[in-house]
Amino acid sequence: MNSKMKKIASFAAGAAILTAATMPVFMPERVAAAAKWVNLRPSVSTETKVETNDSSNDVEIATPIEEEVVGGVVVLNKDGEAKRIIIEENGNEKAVAVAVDKELAAKRQQAVDAGEQTWLLDPVEVVRNDAEKYGFDGQNDSITLVSPLEQTEGRKKVLVSHGTKYYVVELMQPAGSSGNKIWQIISIKEVKATATHNHHKPDVGLGVEGLNYDKVIRWQQNVDEGRELWRLDPMQVAKIEGKNYGFTELDTFTIVKKQSSSAISRHGEIDFEVIHQGKKYSMILVKPFGGPDAIWTTYKAQLIDNVPEQPSKTKILFETSKYEDWKFYKSEYPQDMFFATIVNSDGQLAYDNRVSENIINKFKRPEFNNKIVLFANMGASSAQSDIGIEKVTLHGNDMTVYVHTKSPRPDEIITMNIIYPDDYVTIDSSILRERGTMNITFVDQKGKVLSKNKLTIKG
């Protein structure tokens, strides 16, 4: 085992006692520069499984386009030079397991549920932010997501180019694969990699009618130079270009048809079904050029029909157990107890005038941009009193904020100091923006309704 893998093995042995640390978040341009899908050898079967609508029996399912399974990846070095890497498993190297620190994973999941540290939802960013722990360089190493064709649900692989060596990092979702669940590194293995050079030019041939080829050629040139590599992955193209049609990250994108050649595009076509705000849309992607490094782009998107509205499920946005032992012994709460919702839209705040100026100034900081702050203040209380938000749930357009209160025991000596206990939780404003209007209810640990208000977000 080489020195790099020894370092990784040493870290893995002590991973169970890791403590939470603040990791740097890098600029999205670096993510885009290393975001091309790859395939590890041995290559997968040519049989493709795609998700289809059970009510449709005439969905065409084609085998993958041969040049898509290339067994390689374009990576950039620190000088911005691009090269193609062919990857093979190294039989002499064993994967080094990394123990999952359950306490750290729980804290990270809790942060994501609160709308923070969302980079934990991206396997590439998890590897980039945790790179230093394993001897990698998050700023200069090329970190690339491996093709999903070879991965099972809840697991992904990331390729790391570190100096002259390459490593495959496997990740899993410790809290399950449904919803917004974080990714966690579970193993690292050195692999063999060979750099090759690509000198072929894209095959244009007959173009796709209706495309703006001035733009398409420029996009292809950007990819050839190692930029905008997301244009090589159809799913990323659908989600990113889909924003031009009003689609969002909350929508569902499903591949329903793949063709290596079609009447629209002789180089390839992929049809998506998109569910957006209860309506079903068809989105068609085409390859305007031939060759393994040809980009995908949108041909058209149009409404199909309405989807029957499904009963909404209750989603937990935030939860903590640190207040569960608190007890409130008094028969009533202070008269000046209040609850407020503070909206920070790109630094512009909308808030209840009962919130003091010094508290408002706190929420003007950059980390609160585009956040909804759920604020609870217990009012004038004795020093032994307190209030905490322990859970936030979302059901359709109804949000419930569960607070837990605390007061001195009847036999406890009470100090004369008067305090104003408060607590807050932040929620990403995009959750509310999609719904337009939100009914927010604050309740205590006994289910007593303490406050109700309606929040409307525009834009």
N, C-alpha and C positions, 0 to 999 in steps of 0.2 A: 504494500500500500504506500503511495507516495505521500509527501509531506502535506499536500493539500487535503487529501482524504483523512490523514491522521488528525489534522486540525478539526475537520468536520466530525470525526468519530469522537474526539475528546469533548466537543461541544454537545453532541447527542447524549453522551453518558450523563451529563449534568443538566439536561434540558428540563427535567422534572422540577427543578428548583428555580427556574427563571422567574424574574419579576417583571412587571410591566414597565415598558420604557417608551419614551416619546420618540418616534421614528420620523425622519425627514420625509417630506412628500416632494417628489420631483416634478418637473414641468411636463405637461402632456405632450410636448413636441418630441421628447425622448421616447415616450411610450409609442407614439405613432411611428417613429423611425425604426422600431424593432418589433412591429406588430404583424409581420407576415406569417400566415399559417404554414406549418411544415408537417412532414410525415416521417416517422422513424421507421427504419427497416427492421424486420421484414414488413413489406407492404401489406395492406389489408385486402380482404376479398373484394372482388368487383361487384358483389351484390350489395345493393344499397337499401337501407330501410329509411323511409321518410314518414313523418306523421301525416295522416290523412283524416279527412272528415268522414266519420262512419256512415253518414247519410249519402255519400257519393260513391258510386261503383265504377265510374268511368275515369278516375284519375290516372293519368299516365305516369308510370315510374320507370325512368331510364337508368341505365348503369352510369357510373361516373365517367366524365370525360377523361380519356386516358392520360392526357398531359397534366391533369390536376394532381395525380399521385406521383410526385416528382422525387420524393425522398430527399429533399434539400430545403435550404432556407437561405434567404439573403440577409446577411448581417452587416452591421456597420462598425468599423473600428473607431477609436477616439478621434481620428482625423477626418471622419466622415466618408471614408472609402468603403465602397460596397463590394462584397464578394459572396459567391454561392458556396454553401457548405453542404456536403453530403454526409449524412450521419448514419453510423452503424453501432449496434450494441457491442460493448467490449466484454467479451466472455471472461477475461481475467480479473475484472473489477466487480466487486459485489456492492450492491446498494447499501449505503449506511443509513440505518433507521434513525429518525429523529423523534424522540418521545414527545407526545402532546402534553403541554403544560395546561391542565384543565382549568386552573385558576386564571391564568393569563387569557386563555381562549374565552372564558366566560366574561371577563372584563372587556375584551375586545368586542364580543358579540353585543354586550350591553351598550357599548359606545355607538356601534352601528345602529342598534335599535333606537337610539336617541338622535339619530341623524348626523352623527359625528364619525370621523375616521372612515369615510366611505371607501377609501382605497383598499380596505380589507376585503371588499367584494370582488376585486380584480386580482387573479392569481399572479399576473406579471408584476403588479405594484406591490404585492405582498413580498415576493422574492426581492424586488428592488429595495424596499424599505428595510427588510431584514438581512440584506446582503452582508453587512459587516459582521454579523454574528457568525457567519459560515466562511469568512475569509474572502468573500467576493467584494467587488467594487461597484456599488450601486450607481455611481455617476459615469464610470467609463466602460463597464462591462456591457456587452450586448445581451439583453434579456428578452426572449422571444417565446410566445405561446405556441405549443405544439398542436397540430391538427386534432380536432375533436373526433375524427373518425376512429382513432385508436384508443379512445378513453371511455370509461364507464361513468355512469351517473354519480355525481358527487366527487369525482377525482379528475385532476388535470395534470398535465406535464408541461414544464417550462424548460427551455434550453438556455443555458448560461455560457457565453463565450468569455473566458477569463484568461487573459494573456494568450498563450498558445494552446490552452486546454479547453475542453468543452465538458459540460456537466448537464445531466438531465435531473431536474428537481421535480419530485412528485408532490402534489398537494391534495388535501381532502377537506371536506366541510365537516368539522367536528360536531356542529349543532344540527346536522341534517341538510339535505339538498333543496328543501322547499323554501321559497321566499328569499329574503335578503339575509343569507347566511355567509359568514366569513370563511376565508380559506386559510389553511394551516399547512406548513411544510411538514412532510412525514418521512421523506427519504431523499438522498442525494447520491448520484452515481456518475462516475466519469465515463465518457463515451468516446469512441473513435470518430474523428471528423476529418474530411478531406476537402480542401478548398479547390473549386473549379472556376473556370471563367466562361461567361456566357457571351458569345459573339453574334448570335443569330438576331436578325431583325424581325419585328412582328409582321405576320402575314395579314395584310389588309384585305385584299380581294374585294369582293362586292360588299359595300358598306350596309349599315342598318338604316333604313329609311326613317327620317325624322330626327336623327341624332345631330347635335351640333358638333361636327368633327373638328372645328377649331379648338373647342374645349376638350374634347375627348383625346385628341393627339397631345395636347399639353399635359393632361392628366397622366397619359401613358409615359410621356417623357419624364415626369416627376417620379414615377415608380421606377423607371429604368435607372434613375440617378439615386435611388435609395430613399426617396421621400414618399409620403402618403401611401405606405404599403398596405393600409387597410383596404385599399381599392382591389386587392387581390382576393379578399375573403367575401363571398356573397352575403353572408349574414351581417357582417359589419357594414357593408355597402347599403343593404336594405335599411338598417337602423339609422345610419348617419344621413344618407340621402333621403330617407323617409321623412325627416324633419321638414323638408321642403314641401311635403304634402300635409303637414300638420300632425304626423305621427310622433309619439313620445316614447321614452324608455319604459313606460308603464304598459305599453301595448304588447300584444302577443304576436310574434312572427313565426310562421310555420312554413317549411318548404313542402309543396304539394306536387311539384313536377320538376324533373331535371331532364334536359335533352342536350346531347352533344352537338346537334344541329337541328334547326327548325326553319319554318318558312319566314320567320322574322329575322333570325340571325344564324348564318351558317357555321359560326364558331361556338355557339352554345347559348342556351336559354334556361333560366331557372324561374319558376313561378312561386310566389309567396302568397299565403293567406294572412292578412293582418286584421286582428280584432282591435278596433279603436272606438272607445266609448260606446260599447255595445253594438257596433256596426261592423260588418264584414267587408273587407276590401281585397281586391286582387292587385298584386304588385309584381310586375314582370321585369327581371333583370336580364341583360344580354351582354355577350362578349363582342365588342366592336372589332377586335383583332383576333388573329390566331396565335398559337404558341403558348407555352407554359407560363410565361410572365405577362400575359395579356390581362388587362383590367376588366372588371365588371362595372356596369352602370345601369341606371334605371331607364327602361323603355317607356313604361307608363304605369299609373296606379289609378284604380277606379273602384267605386262602390259596387258591391255585389248585392247584398241584401241585409236586412236587419237580423241580428242574432237574438233569440229569446233571452230576456234578462234573467240572469241567474241570481238566486238568493245570496245576498252579501254575507260574508263571513266576518267574524270579529277578529281583528288583527291587533296584536300587542305591539305598540310602538316603543314602550319603555317599561321596565320593571326592575325593582330592587327589593330585597328582603331585609335591609338594614334597619327598618323602623318597626318590624313586626312585634317586638317586645314592648313597644311603647303603650302606655295606658293613659286615658284621659278620665280623671275622677270627678271633674266638676259637672254640674248639671247644664251649663250653658257656656257658649263661647263669648269672647270679648265683643262688645258692640261694634268696635271699629275693625273687626276682621274683614278682609276683602280679598278678592281674586281678580286677576287681570290677564288679558292676552295682549302681548306686545309683538307687533309685526315689524321686522327689519327688512325692508326692500332696498337692497343695494345702498345701505347706509341711511335711508330715510325711514324714520320710525313713526308708527302710528300706535298710540297707547292711551290707556285710561289716565285721566288727570289726577287720580288718587295716588299714582306711583310717584315717589319723590324724585327730584332731579338728579340726585347722586346715584340712584339706582338706574335711572334712564341712561345716564352717561356711560355706565358699565356696559350696557347693551348696544352702544354705538361702536364698539370695537370691531375690527374686521372679522373676527371669528364668528360673529353673530349675523353677518350678512346673509340675507335670504333665509332667515330662521324665524320660526314662530316660538316665542318665549311664553310658556305657561307659568304664571307667577302666582304664588300663594303667600299671603301675609296674615299672621295670626292676630295682629293688633297688639295693644298694650297688655303685657303679660308679666308674670313673675319670672325671675331668672331661671327657674327650673322648668319652664314651659318650652315647647318647641312644636314645629310643624314640618312635615316632609312629604314630598310627592313620591309615592311608591309605585304607581302604575298609570299608564296611559293606553287606552284602547281606542280602536277605530272600527265602527260598524256602519258601512255606507257613508252617510253624511253626518253621522253622530259620533262625536268624540267624548269620551268620559275620562276625567282626570281624578284618580283616587288619591286622597291625601290622608295622612296619618297624624294624629295630634297627640300631644303629651302634656300632662300637668303634674304638679307635685302630689305625692300621696297625702291623704288627710292628716297623717301623723308626722309629716315631714316639716322641718323648720323652714319657713319661707323667708327669703331675704327681701329687703325693701327695694331692691333694684328693679326698675321697670325696663323691659326690653320689648322689641318688636320682631319676633322670630319670622323668618321667611325662607322660602325655597323656590327653586325654579327648575324647569326642564325645557330643553330646546328640541324642536321638531323641524325637519326640513320643510320649507314653505311649498315645495313642489307637490307634496301630498295633498295640501289643501287647495293649491291653485288648480289642480285637475278637477276638483269638485265645485269650485266656485264659491259655494256657501257651506259653512260648517256650523253645526249646533254643538256648543261646548258646555258640558256639565261637570261641575266639581262636586264630589261626594266625599264623606269621611269614611273611616274604617267600619262604621256601623251602617253604612248605606244612606245616611242622611244627606239630602241635597243641600248644598251650601251656596251654590251660585249657578246661574245659567246665563249664557250669552250667545249671540249669533255673530259669526265672523264671516265677512265677505271679502274675497281677494280678487282684485281686478288685474288683468294683464298677465 
